[in-house]
Amino acid sequence: MANIHPTAIVHPGAKLGANVEIGPHAFIDDNVVIGDNCKIHPNAVIYSYVKIGNDCEVFPGAVVGAIPQDLKFDGEITYVEIGDRVTIRECATINRGTKASGKSVTKIGNDTLIMSYVHVAHDCTVGDHCILVSYVGIAGETDVEDWAIIGGGTKVHQFSHIGTHAMVGGGCKVNKDIPPYSLCGRDPICYAGVNIVGLRRRGFDSDIIRNIRDIYDTIYFQGNNISDGCTKVEAGFPPSAEKEAILKFIKNSKRGIAKANDLNDKGPID
């Protein structure tokens, strides 16, 4: 049974799971589904066509499910889907999808943290275990893969792709795709090495991390263009999940990947 504060406004068409807590002056619209053990803080707003999983928390001032800020939107029914154990901090905004994109849904995966004042635009997909730090803005149809971290104040161009286990520094302007396992930053955005600290924290051993770095050294720092570098990696490295993820990401990149920085990162792994 839900615990709803007397001043909260909850539409009778909303479906609330067990042990849901709705704080003072929160607003829950029609056609909203909220899973078990969720907490909706005071003054949070959840508009129609939003589905929230279990064990989530939405902090004051957050707005989930507002219509897209996209002139192609024509009032159609579109959606926001939030996974389990997602935290949405103060004043973050997550917009619904658009039919024009062919997706019609904005998705946030499991165990993801959306910090204060983050904006997730229409038709974005944010994976599992991601962190979007305060004041990040990701424009429409951006894809952020599992375990990615985007530093505070970074702005991401529409249609961009940020790879798994990548980390983007704070205050950056992302107008190129960010390849998996990489550390990118500066202005203009560039590859600055492998996300060694993040990979270690997630259980990648030194041999795997070294292999990832050697792959990127071949792509970025041996005088090849990106295409030729990938060809050398394909021929010269044994099969691995990381190799396949990197090559697939680059092959499918529509915006092109971030370029190399001026210094070849040869920091220690062990």
C-alpha positions as CSV (number, residue, x, y, z in Angstrom):
1,M,0.0,0.0,0.0
2,A,1.3,3.5,-0.9
3,N,1.9,6.2,1.6
4,I,0.6,9.4,0.0
5,H,1.0,12.8,1.7
6,P,-2.4,14.6,1.9
7,T,-1.1,17.5,-0.2
8,A,0.2,15.3,-3.0
9,I,-1.8,15.1,-6.2
10,V,-2.0,11.6,-7.5
11,H,-4.3,10.9,-10.5
12,P,-6.6,7.9,-9.8
13,G,-5.4,6.4,-13.1
14,A,-1.8,6.1,-11.8
15,K,-0.6,2.6,-10.7
16,L,1.5,2.6,-7.5
17,G,3.4,-0.5,-6.3
18,A,3.8,-1.6,-2.7
19,N,5.5,0.6,-0.2
20,V,5.6,3.7,-2.5
21,E,6.0,7.0,-0.7
22,I,4.7,10.2,-2.3
23,G,5.9,13.4,-0.5
24,P,4.1,16.7,0.0
25,H,3.0,18.6,-3.1
26,A,4.3,16.0,-5.5
27,F,2.3,15.5,-8.7
28,I,1.6,12.1,-10.3
29,D,-0.3,12.2,-13.6
30,D,-2.6,9.7,-15.3
31,N,-1.0,6.7,-17.1
32,V,2.0,6.5,-14.7
33,V,3.3,3.3,-13.3
34,I,5.6,3.3,-10.3
35,G,7.1,0.1,-9.0
36,D,7.5,-1.2,-5.5
37,N,9.5,0.6,-2.7
38,C,9.9,3.9,-4.7
39,K,10.1,7.3,-3.0
40,I,8.9,10.4,-4.7
41,H,10.1,13.5,-2.8
42,P,8.2,16.7,-2.3
43,N,7.4,18.8,-5.4
44,A,8.6,16.2,-7.8
45,V,6.5,15.9,-11.0
46,I,5.8,12.8,-13.0
47,Y,3.7,13.3,-16.1
48,S,1.8,10.8,-18.1
49,Y,3.2,7.8,-20.0
50,V,6.0,7.2,-17.5
51,K,6.9,3.8,-16.2
52,I,9.3,3.6,-13.2
53,G,10.8,0.4,-11.9
54,N,11.3,-0.8,-8.3
55,D,13.4,0.9,-5.6
56,C,13.8,4.2,-7.4
57,E,14.0,7.7,-5.8
58,V,12.9,10.9,-7.4
59,F,14.1,14.1,-5.5
60,P,12.4,17.5,-5.2
61,G,11.9,19.6,-8.3
62,A,12.6,16.7,-10.7
63,V,10.3,16.5,-13.8
64,V,9.9,13.2,-15.5
65,G,7.9,12.7,-18.6
66,A,7.3,16.3,-19.8
67,I,6.7,16.5,-23.6
68,P,9.8,16.7,-25.8
69,Q,11.5,20.0,-26.5
70,D,11.4,19.2,-30.2
71,L,9.4,21.0,-32.9
72,K,8.7,17.7,-34.6
73,F,6.6,16.5,-31.7
74,D,2.9,16.7,-32.6
75,G,1.2,15.6,-29.4
76,E,1.5,11.9,-30.0
77,I,1.6,9.4,-27.2
78,T,5.2,8.6,-26.4
79,Y,7.0,7.3,-23.3
80,V,9.7,7.4,-20.6
81,E,10.9,4.1,-19.1
82,I,13.0,4.1,-16.0
83,G,14.7,0.9,-14.7
84,D,15.1,-0.4,-11.2
85,R,17.2,1.3,-8.5
86,V,17.5,4.6,-10.4
87,T,18.1,7.8,-8.5
88,I,16.9,11.1,-10.1
89,R,18.2,14.0,-8.1
90,E,17.0,17.6,-7.6
91,C,15.6,19.4,-10.7
92,A,16.7,16.8,-13.2
93,T,14.4,16.6,-16.3
94,I,13.8,13.6,-18.5
95,N,11.6,14.2,-21.5
96,R,9.4,11.7,-23.4
97,G,10.3,10.3,-26.8
98,T,9.0,11.4,-30.2
99,K,7.4,9.4,-33.0
100,A,9.6,11.1,-35.6
101,S,12.7,9.4,-34.2
102,G,11.2,6.0,-34.8
103,K,11.8,5.2,-31.1
104,S,8.9,7.0,-29.2
105,V,10.6,6.3,-25.9
106,T,13.3,7.7,-23.6
107,K,15.0,5.0,-21.5
108,I,17.1,5.0,-18.4
109,G,18.6,1.6,-17.3
110,N,19.0,0.0,-14.0
111,D,21.2,1.3,-11.1
112,T,21.8,4.6,-12.8
113,L,22.4,7.9,-11.1
114,I,21.0,11.1,-12.6
115,M,22.4,14.0,-10.6
116,S,20.9,17.4,-10.0
117,Y,19.9,19.6,-13.0
118,V,20.7,16.9,-15.6
119,H,18.7,17.0,-18.7
120,V,17.9,13.9,-20.7
121,A,16.2,14.8,-23.9
122,H,13.8,12.9,-26.1
123,D,14.6,9.4,-27.3
124,C,17.8,9.1,-25.4
125,T,18.9,5.8,-24.1
126,V,21.0,5.7,-20.9
127,G,22.2,2.2,-19.9
128,D,22.8,0.4,-16.6
129,H,25.2,1.6,-13.9
130,C,25.7,5.0,-15.6
131,I,26.4,8.3,-13.8
132,L,25.4,11.6,-15.2
133,V,26.9,14.3,-13.0
134,S,25.2,17.6,-12.2
135,Y,24.4,19.9,-15.1
136,V,25.0,17.4,-17.8
137,G,22.8,17.9,-20.8
138,I,22.3,15.1,-23.4
139,A,20.5,16.1,-26.5
140,G,17.9,14.1,-28.4
141,E,18.6,10.5,-29.6
142,T,21.9,10.2,-27.7
143,D,22.9,6.7,-26.6
144,V,24.9,6.2,-23.4
145,E,26.1,2.6,-22.9
146,D,26.4,0.7,-19.6
147,W,28.8,2.0,-16.9
148,A,29.6,5.2,-18.7
149,I,30.2,8.3,-16.6
150,I,29.7,11.9,-17.9
151,G,31.4,14.6,-15.9
152,G,29.6,17.7,-14.5
153,G,28.4,20.4,-16.9
154,T,29.2,18.4,-20.1
155,K,27.0,19.0,-23.1
156,V,26.4,16.2,-25.5
157,H,25.4,16.8,-29.2
158,Q,22.3,15.1,-30.5
159,F,22.7,11.6,-32.1
160,S,26.0,11.1,-30.2
161,H,27.1,7.7,-28.8
162,I,29.1,7.2,-25.6
163,G,30.6,3.7,-25.3
164,T,30.5,1.3,-22.4
165,H,32.9,2.0,-19.4
166,A,33.9,5.3,-21.0
167,M,34.4,8.4,-18.9
168,V,34.0,12.0,-20.2
169,G,35.6,14.8,-18.2
170,G,33.6,17.7,-16.8
171,G,32.7,20.8,-18.7
172,C,33.3,19.2,-22.1
173,K,31.5,19.6,-25.4
174,V,30.8,16.2,-26.9
175,N,30.3,16.4,-30.7
176,K,32.0,13.1,-31.5
177,D,31.3,9.6,-30.4
178,I,33.2,8.5,-27.3
179,P,34.7,5.0,-27.7
180,P,34.3,2.2,-25.1
181,Y,36.7,2.0,-22.2
182,S,38.2,5.4,-23.0
183,L,38.9,8.5,-21.1
184,C,38.0,11.6,-23.1
185,G,38.1,15.3,-22.3
186,R,39.4,18.8,-23.3
187,D,38.1,21.2,-25.9
188,P,37.8,20.1,-28.6
189,I,36.9,16.7,-27.2
190,C,39.7,14.1,-27.6
191,Y,40.8,10.7,-26.5
192,A,43.1,11.0,-23.5
193,G,43.7,7.4,-22.7
194,V,42.0,4.3,-21.2
195,N,39.7,4.6,-18.2
196,I,42.1,2.6,-16.1
197,V,40.7,3.6,-12.7
198,G,37.1,2.8,-13.7
199,L,38.0,-0.5,-15.3
200,R,40.0,-1.6,-12.2
201,R,37.1,-0.7,-10.0
202,R,34.8,-3.0,-12.1
203,G,37.1,-6.0,-11.9
204,F,39.1,-5.8,-15.2
205,D,42.5,-7.3,-14.7
206,S,45.8,-5.7,-15.8
207,D,46.2,-7.9,-18.9
208,I,42.8,-6.9,-20.2
209,I,43.4,-3.2,-19.5
210,R,46.8,-3.5,-21.2
211,N,45.2,-5.1,-24.2
212,I,42.6,-2.3,-24.5
213,R,45.4,0.3,-24.3
214,D,47.4,-1.5,-27.0
215,I,44.4,-1.6,-29.3
216,Y,43.9,2.1,-28.9
217,D,47.6,2.8,-29.4
218,T,47.3,1.0,-32.7
219,I,44.3,2.9,-33.7
220,Y,45.4,6.4,-32.6
221,F,49.2,6.6,-32.3
222,Q,50.9,4.5,-35.0
223,G,50.4,6.9,-37.9
224,N,47.3,5.2,-39.2
225,N,43.9,6.7,-40.0
226,I,41.1,5.3,-38.0
227,S,40.1,2.8,-40.7
228,D,43.6,1.5,-41.2
229,G,44.1,1.3,-37.5
230,C,41.0,-0.9,-37.1
231,T,42.2,-3.1,-39.9
232,K,45.5,-3.7,-38.1
233,V,43.7,-4.4,-34.8
234,E,41.4,-6.9,-36.5
235,A,44.4,-8.7,-38.0
236,G,46.9,-8.3,-35.2
237,F,45.0,-8.9,-31.9
238,P,43.5,-12.2,-30.6
239,P,39.8,-12.4,-30.2
240,S,38.4,-10.8,-27.1
241,A,35.1,-9.2,-26.0
242,E,36.9,-5.8,-25.6
243,K,38.4,-5.9,-29.1
244,E,35.0,-6.8,-30.6
245,A,33.2,-4.0,-28.7
246,I,35.8,-1.4,-29.8
247,L,35.7,-2.4,-33.5
248,K,31.9,-2.7,-33.6
249,F,31.5,0.7,-31.9
250,I,33.9,2.4,-34.4
251,K,32.3,0.7,-37.4
252,N,28.8,1.8,-36.4
253,S,29.8,5.3,-35.4
254,K,27.8,7.9,-37.4
255,R,29.5,11.0,-36.1
256,G,33.1,9.7,-36.0
257,I,35.0,9.0,-32.8
258,A,36.9,11.5,-30.7
259,K,40.4,12.2,-32.1
260,A,43.6,11.6,-30.3
261,N,45.2,14.1,-28.0
262,D,48.8,15.3,-28.6
263,L,50.4,13.0,-26.0
264,N,50.4,9.2,-26.2
265,D,49.2,8.1,-22.7
266,K,51.8,5.5,-21.5
267,G,51.0,5.6,-17.8
268,P,51.5,2.5,-15.7
269,I,48.8,-0.2,-15.5
270,D,50.3,-2.4,-12.7
